[in-house]
Amino acid sequence: MSNEVFDNLKFSDFVVLESNYDTAMLDFGKYPFNLKRRIKSATGHLSNDTSATTISRLANFGQANFLLAHLSENNNNEDIAFNTIATTLNANNIDATNININFASKELSSEEYNIC
């Protein structure tokens, strides 16, 4: 998460954020090394850890509404992503009950969001 992108997100009312992979699942998964390296690169995808840190930082600016998108079918799931975020919020003394975390699905429709 670059500072420039973070600065553009910190005063948003609603943030859609990629949470593509769990590091351990990717590291021990079946993908070839070159693909793993590309996914984890600075121009690749956001890990659950990076998303959790970003959410924690944004929560300090009052952000409370997040939609996590682009979860890998092979290297992530909603429970792992949510637990990573909850652990990071707790470690940073942020009350997770004030943070709304939802997940975008490729197969299912989700809640409707009005963004003005």
For each residue, the residues with C-beta under 8 A, 3 or more apart:
1: 5 6 46 50 53 54
2: 5 6
3: 6 7
4: 7 8
5: 1 2 8 9
6: 1 2 3 9 10 54 57 58
7: 3 4 10
8: 4 5 12
9: 5 6 12 15 54 58 63
10: 6 7 57 58 61 63
11: 61
12: 8 9 15 63
13: 63 65 115
14: 65 66 67 113 115
15: 9 12 55 58 63 65 66 67
16: 66 67 69 104
17: 46 51 54 55 66 67 68 69
18: 45 46 51 68 69 70
19: 46 47 48 51 68 69 70 71 76 81 85
20: 39 45 46 47 70 71 72 75 76
21: 25 26 39 45 47 48 72 75 76
22: 25 26 47 48 75 76 77 80 81 84
23: 26 27 40 47 48 49
24: 27 28
25: 21 22 28 29 72 74 75 76 80
26: 21 22 23 29 31 36 39 40 47 72 75
27: 23 24 36
28: 24 25
29: 25 26 36 74 75
30: 74
31: 26 35 36 39 74 75
32: 35 36
33: 36 37
34: 37 38
35: 31 32 38 39
36: 26 27 29 31 32 33 39 40
37: 33 34 40 41
38: 34 35 41 44
39: 20 21 26 31 35 36 44 45 75
40: 23 26 36 37 44 45 47
41: 37 38 44
42:
43:
44: 38 39 40 41
45: 18 20 21 39 40 70 72
46: 1 17 18 19 20 50 51 54
47: 19 20 21 22 23 26 40 50 51
48: 19 21 22 23 51 52 76 80 81 84 85
49: 23 52 53 84 88
50: 1 46 47 53 54
51: 17 18 19 46 47 48 54 55 68 81 84 85
52: 48 49 55 56 84 85 87 88 89
53: 1 49 50 56 57 88
54: 1 6 9 17 46 50 51 57 58
55: 15 17 51 52 58 59 63 66 85 88 89 99 101
56: 52 53 59 60 85 88 89 92 94
57: 6 10 53 54 60 61
58: 6 9 10 15 54 55 61 63 66
59: 55 56 62 63 64 89 92 94 98 99
60: 56 57 94
61: 10 11 57 58
62: 59
63: 9 10 12 13 15 55 58 59 66
64: 59 98 99 100
65: 13 14 15 100
66: 14 15 16 17 55 58 63 99 100 101 102
67: 14 15 16 17 102 103 104 110 113
68: 17 18 19 51 71 81 101 102 103 104
69: 16 17 18 19 103 104
70: 18 19 20 45 104
71: 19 20 68 76 77 78 81 103
72: 20 21 25 26 45 75 76
73: 76
74: 25 29 30 31
75: 20 21 22 25 26 29 31 39 72
76: 19 20 21 22 25 48 71 72 73 80 81
77: 22 71 80 81
78: 71 81 82 103
79: 82 83
80: 22 25 48 76 77 83 84
81: 19 22 48 51 68 71 76 77 78 84 85 103
82: 78 79 85 86 101
83: 79 80 86 87
84: 22 48 49 51 52 80 81 87 88
85: 19 48 51 52 55 56 81 82 88 89 96 99 101
86: 82 83 89 90 96
87: 52 83 84 90 91
88: 49 52 53 55 56 84 85 91 92
89: 52 55 56 59 85 86 92 94 95 96 99
90: 86 87 93 94 96
91: 87 88
92: 56 59 88 89
93: 90
94: 56 59 60 89 90 98 99
95: 89 98 99
96: 85 86 89 90 99
97:
98: 59 64 94 95
99: 55 59 64 66 85 89 94 95 96
100: 64 65 66
101: 55 66 68 82 85
102: 66 67 68 110 111
103: 67 68 69 71 78 81 110
104: 16 67 68 69 70 110
105: 108 109 110
106:
107:
108: 105
109: 105
110: 67 102 103 104 105
111: 102
112:
113: 14 67
114:
115: 13 14
116:
